[in-house]
């Protein structure tokens, strides 16, 4: 099986590690991307160019989905903390009301 067709292992710890020089794709870059025609005697686009671009798009999409999952985990954590805080505040208020 081709390495291109295999599903990559998910990053450990939810982080995606890249070079600091790597810049993610922006929507306009995807829309405006043009590929070189295939070599003499072939029709279509150069497959290596297309596959390299698809690999880059897939990597950026994976990073976006990982960031989205992390954001959702953080939202759950913050909501749970807020609920605990609200419960503690209500309990403290009830205790003050009972003392008076």
Residue, then its C-alpha position, 0 to 999 in steps of 0.5 A: x500500500x502506498x504511504x499516501x493512502x495510509x491514515x497518519x497516526x494521530x499526534x500525541x498529546x493533541x499537538x501538531x508539531x511543525x517547523x516554525x517556517x511552515x505557514x498554514x494554507x489560507x482559503x484564497x490559496x486553495x482557491x487560486x492554486x494552479x498546477x503545472x500540466x503533465x509532461x509531454x505525451x500525457x494529459x492532465x496535471x502533474x500528479x506529484x504536484x497534485x498529491x503534494x498539495x493534497x497532502x498539505x491540505x490534509x495536514x492543515x485540515x488535521x490541524x484545524x480539527x485538532x484545534x477544534x477538538x482542543x477548544x471543545x475540551x477546554x469549553x467542557x472544562x470551563x463549563x464544569x468549573x463554572x458549575x462547581x463555582x456556582x454550586x459552591x456559591x449557592x451552598x455558601x449563600x444557603x449557609x449564611x441564610x441559615x445562620x441569620 
